[in-house]
Amino acid sequence: MISAINQSQSLNISFTSVVPFRVFIDGMETFNKQNLKYAAHKLTATLAGPAKNDNKKLQIIRNFAKHDPDYNIEFGIHGYPKRKNKKNIQPSDYFRCIFDKEGSFLFTGPQAEKLQELGKSIGSEKVCCKSRKISNSFDLQAAKHYYGFVIGNFMRSAKLRIKETFDPLTRIKAGKPVEMHINMSSNKKYGMKSFKMQLDSIDFKQSGT
């Protein structure tokens, strides 16, 4: 149960990882943005927990924890703490996915919180433009530009990338950079409105392989 977790930990969640990822459906890679978003949503919902007695979810959580030294496996198993004034756990409070021409990336912790904060700034400027009955403003463009600038810095930061292993004592990452493969399985009704897919597993491979 979440109450069994040290409450001081829940107030000091600290992630420092950026995870590049690719999505595969029935063994074939997909580049469709809608499919990428759906797969990422299913993964972050699983990582945020609770896993309860779902063996597939537990396996995914444990696999992710092996590669990300800052992921709290206990929170994943029992459920991440909900934010104030929210009824349920929101995966977007802890994980944020960015889909860019450079690829797809999973940001966690402070990085996710920073992007959420900047996203709200963009939303506020859009509201201001709407109230003034204009489509654009310097302030809106500046907010968008800074959002892109911050994302670029996160993606280029080598120290934020997950690697093959990490020292369980120092939490220092070691080895070559890796990327995460999100494996989905479907009902194989390709191109039909009844097409459905579900999260099957994740694995990690050296980047670019």
Salt bridges, closest charged atoms under 4 A:
ASP26 OD1 - LYS188 NZ 3.96
GLU29 OE1 - ARG22 NH2 2.88
GLU74 OE1 - HIS78 NE2 3.22
ASP93 OD1 - LYS86 NZ 2.96
GLU113 OE2 - ARG83 NH2 3.02
GLU117 OE2 - LYS114 NZ 3.90
GLU179 OE2 - ARG22 NH1 2.69
GLU179 OE2 - HIS181 NE2 3.14
ASP200 OD1 - LYS56 NZ 3.08
ASP203 OD1 - HIS181 ND1 3.76
